[in-house]
Amino acid sequence: MGAVTDALSLCVTSVIPALFPFFVCSSLLVAMGAADLCGRGLSGIMRPVFGVSGAGALAVVLGIISGYPVGANCAVELYNSGKVSKTEAERLIGFCNNSGPLFIIGTVGFAMNGSPALGGVLYIIHIISAILTGIVLSRIIRESKVIINPVPVRKSAVPGMNGIAAFGSAVARSVVTILNVCGFVVFFAAAESTLPDFIGHEFVNALLEITGGIKGISAMNIGFVLKFSLISFFLALSGLSVFFQTASILSGTGLSIGSYALGKLIQGAIAFALTFAALSLLGIGGGYTGAFVMNGSFIPEYSIYAGTLPPLDLKRYLILIGGEIAWCGLIVGVLALAAKLLPETD
């Protein structure tokens, strides 16, 4: 009962505020033509790199800046609206459903390990591993005979009311989606609370729900490089809670959840290898204690999606936004270079 109560509080104070606006915006952006705009401008990158039309860039971007399961929800919206084919949607779902910077930098880096900088390293590796996974999936998931979604494409029922109708529809669908997400958060919080402590129980917890599992791994007395390589692996894997959240979003669409599972396994392996190599080469970790302390004081427990960083003034906020823009520009530049080097997929 205590775990369920805490999980419900988490949903009201953190999960819904962090995810619901992204669900609405992703649906609204697709309905209002943002995917078409991306399609015209980014097809030259998306097609050769990921085997997906330019419209899929919308799901990739939202998957990078938001968090589970917004990327998958956006990919389904693109498929339901006929913007991408079945194969393209399954490729997208396999690599665009990622953890957000707030959780990795704020919760994992700052709250759990006392280092936002370390969280930043993990976030960069998380996104790089997702991009590499997308490239791999474009080569192993072959084109399906189903070119477009057989379900009729949604259209506004009232001429001249496209914006209002699209907004109302986006909110209605997003309410259902966020309720599904909260349901899984509550269930897996309750399930995790019933598990007894045993050797390696942190890994079982991470397989169920990554927040509690990663917090347990952060407190383990193991080598620094191995510890954060494992954390990076489970961040990419996402856990059963996110898996079932994604499955509920895919329900009724005909899209294969197997593509998502394959993508998460590939991303987890890549993230583990990149983290192990990066931390080993950089020589990070000397003097690290692994304790939940900072400046001599214990840091209170923080939950997924919770705001853990200090309040931002206008100057810091503008710097943060500028950094995000620069980061997105760097990603686009690297992908543009990769597009010239990689042959197009089917």
VENNOR-V136963 format. One record per residue. N is the residue number from 1. D_CENTER is the distance of its C-alpha to the mean C-alpha in Angstrom with 2 decimals. Layout:
BEGIN
N,D_CENTER
N,D_CENTER
END
This chain:
BEGIN
1,29.01
2,27.90
3,24.40
4,24.10
5,25.50
6,23.10
7,20.09
8,21.56
9,22.08
10,18.49
11,17.44
12,20.08
13,19.67
14,15.97
15,13.57
16,15.49
17,16.11
18,12.56
19,11.02
20,14.24
21,15.05
22,11.87
23,12.76
24,16.28
25,15.72
26,13.73
27,16.59
28,19.17
29,18.18
30,18.49
31,21.71
32,23.22
33,22.94
34,20.15
35,19.13
36,22.79
37,22.86
38,19.94
39,21.77
40,24.94
41,23.64
42,21.00
43,22.35
44,24.11
45,20.90
46,18.60
47,21.41
48,22.68
49,19.46
50,17.15
51,19.89
52,18.44
53,20.30
54,19.60
55,18.30
56,15.07
57,14.36
58,13.43
59,10.38
60,9.48
61,10.18
62,8.47
63,5.07
64,6.29
65,7.98
66,6.65
67,3.91
68,4.11
69,6.07
70,6.93
71,6.35
72,8.44
73,10.70
74,11.46
75,12.30
76,14.55
77,16.10
78,16.96
79,18.49
80,20.38
81,21.78
82,22.96
83,21.13
84,19.84
85,21.50
86,20.55
87,20.00
88,17.90
89,15.64
90,15.33
91,14.64
92,11.83
93,10.20
94,10.65
95,8.57
96,6.58
97,4.03
98,1.66
99,3.29
100,5.53
101,9.05
102,10.87
103,9.89
104,10.26
105,13.25
106,14.75
107,14.49
108,14.32
109,16.31
110,18.70
111,19.25
112,19.12
113,20.60
114,22.33
115,20.90
116,18.47
117,19.45
118,18.33
119,14.92
120,14.95
121,15.93
122,13.15
123,10.55
124,12.61
125,12.85
126,9.14
127,9.03
128,12.47
129,11.81
130,9.20
131,12.02
132,14.64
133,13.17
134,13.34
135,16.89
136,17.84
137,16.74
138,18.74
139,21.72
140,21.61
141,20.56
142,23.78
143,24.58
144,25.31
145,28.51
146,26.63
147,26.17
148,25.07
149,24.08
150,27.36
151,26.52
152,28.24
153,26.17
154,25.95
155,28.30
156,29.63
157,32.75
158,34.64
159,35.65
160,35.24
161,32.68
162,29.58
163,27.68
164,28.71
165,28.16
166,24.68
167,23.71
168,25.29
169,23.65
170,20.15
171,20.82
172,22.37
173,19.58
174,16.94
175,19.23
176,19.24
177,15.47
178,15.09
179,18.07
180,16.59
181,13.51
182,16.10
183,18.35
184,16.14
185,15.43
186,19.24
187,20.22
188,18.30
189,19.41
190,22.90
191,22.68
192,21.55
193,24.42
194,26.96
195,26.35
196,29.14
197,28.81
198,29.60
199,29.10
200,25.53
201,24.36
202,21.45
203,19.96
204,20.60
205,18.95
206,15.78
207,15.90
208,16.31
209,14.00
210,12.35
211,13.63
212,17.24
213,17.05
214,15.74
215,18.32
216,20.93
217,20.19
218,20.42
219,23.88
220,25.11
221,28.08
222,26.97
223,26.86
224,24.53
225,23.20
226,22.71
227,21.10
228,18.30
229,17.93
230,17.41
231,14.91
232,12.93
233,13.44
234,12.24
235,9.01
236,8.38
237,10.20
238,8.33
239,11.76
240,13.90
241,12.93
242,9.43
243,11.43
244,14.01
245,11.96
246,10.80
247,14.46
248,15.82
249,14.14
250,15.62
251,18.88
252,21.81
253,20.30
254,21.62
255,18.41
256,18.15
257,15.69
258,17.16
259,15.36
260,11.95
261,13.67
262,15.26
263,12.27
264,10.66
265,14.21
266,14.71
267,11.66
268,12.76
269,16.26
270,15.59
271,13.65
272,16.58
273,19.15
274,17.94
275,17.71
276,21.07
277,22.66
278,21.51
279,22.58
280,25.74
281,26.75
282,26.14
283,28.02
284,25.78
285,26.50
286,30.20
287,31.19
288,27.84
289,28.66
290,25.42
291,26.71
292,24.97
293,27.33
294,27.52
295,30.81
296,32.65
297,31.01
298,28.68
299,25.31
300,24.75
301,21.94
302,18.74
303,16.18
304,12.44
305,11.78
306,15.45
307,16.90
308,18.24
309,19.42
310,22.96
311,23.68
312,23.57
313,26.73
314,26.96
315,27.48
316,24.47
317,22.31
318,23.70
319,23.15
320,19.45
321,19.16
322,21.29
323,19.15
324,16.01
325,18.33
326,19.77
327,16.49
328,15.53
329,19.16
330,19.12
331,16.23
332,18.22
333,21.35
334,20.22
335,18.97
336,22.30
337,24.16
338,22.41
339,23.28
340,26.90
341,26.92
342,25.17
343,27.12
344,25.84
345,24.60
346,26.15
END
